[in-house]
Amino acid sequence: MIGFLVRRILAAIPVLFGVATLVFFILRLLPGDPIALMLAGAPADEETMNNLRQQFGLDQPLIMQYFTFLGHIATGNFGQSFVRSEPVMGMIGEQFVSTLMLTLASTVIAVVLGAVLGVISAIHRNGWADFVIRIISLLGISMPTFWSGILLILIFSVHLNWFPATGSGGFSRLVLPACALGLVGAGFIVRMVRNSMLEVINEQFIMTLRSKGLSERIVMYQHALRNALIPAVTMVGVQIGELLAGAVIIETVFARQGLGRLIVDAIMNKDFPTVEGAVLFTAIVYVVVNILVDVSYSVIDPRVRTSN
């Protein structure tokens, strides 16, 4: 197990290096001067702007900026925000709690809803319940998160007035954005669980259990379901990454505080250190989640642990 973890961590290093490199150079390709944006509306002469460029290291050649950036992130230093003149890591810490709450809530919705509906769909294969659930899962997969968010606002905030439409803080302001994100993940998990259940139901050991006189409930929920959930565990890890990415859009739609809003605002202001730090931090979280999913996968299925 330790060797497996070491290999997974080593494999993650080039991924994070690639993310850091891409975000660094893509930001430099964007039009506009970050110093000019920082001083927009404020009187400043050329000398002041040059001093600020020197202060933030923007006067150096691009390749020198790149190696300085790599040196900083290697020591966990994401630098200071151009706009707020605060440590980027502190800003990320402030916003990550809100994004984490949103991601966890939407993950719970996706897993519970997806697993329950997937099992029901498989048990009632080709019935009306199966048909309805498959249509719902298709809608969840196909509908963009921003559209589902707007739709939920129109129904539950504007017309029914059950939940507030925007803002952060409190359970009531978390429900709609979590549902908007969770419905997408639930759609994928429904399909995965349904297909896995159908495969397991036709396995020889299920037929053997039935021939021994075990009730259908015990066969389905104690034996078939556990084996069917093994592939779904990997899907959950992928979906958590998708939910983290979707949080950027959802936090903007619902005007919530979080990493998504932080990244969007920083891009608009060309705040290079904030964008680089927030994107790289999100990538690290995604990698850690996938490593944990791989570990849980090997715990659930001993064959994976043996092969590793």
Sequence and secondary structure as in RCSB ss.txt:
>XXXX:A:sequence
MIGFLVRRILAAIPVLFGVATLVFFILRLLPGDPIALMLAGAPADEETMNNLRQQFGLDQPLIMQYFTFLGHIAT
GNFGQSFVRSEPVMGMIGEQFVSTLMLTLASTVIAVVLGAVLGVISAIHRNGWADFVIRIISLLGISMPTFWSGI
LLILIFSVHLNWFPATGSGGFSRLVLPACALGLVGAGFIVRMVRNSMLEVINEQFIMTLRSKGLSERIVMYQHAL
RNALIPAVTMVGVQIGELLAGAVIIETVFARQGLGRLIVDAIMNKDFPTVEGAVLFTAIVYVVVNILVDVSYSVI
DPRVRTSN
>XXXX:A:secstr
 HHHHHHHHHHHHHHHHHHHHHHHHHHHHSSS HHHHHTTTS   HHHHHHHHHHTTTTS HHHHHHHHHHHHHT
T   B TTT SBHHHHHHHHHHHHHHHHHHHHHHHHHHHHHHHHHHHHTTTSHHHHHHHHHHHHHHHS HHHHHH
HHIIIIIIIS  S SS  SSSHHHHHHHHHHHHHHHHHHHHHHHHHHHHHHTSHHHHHHHHTT  HHHIIIIIIH
HHHHHHHHHHHHHHHHHHHHHHHHHHHHTT  SHHHHHHHHHHTT HHHHHHHHHHHHHHHHHHHHHHHHHHHHH
 HHHHHH 
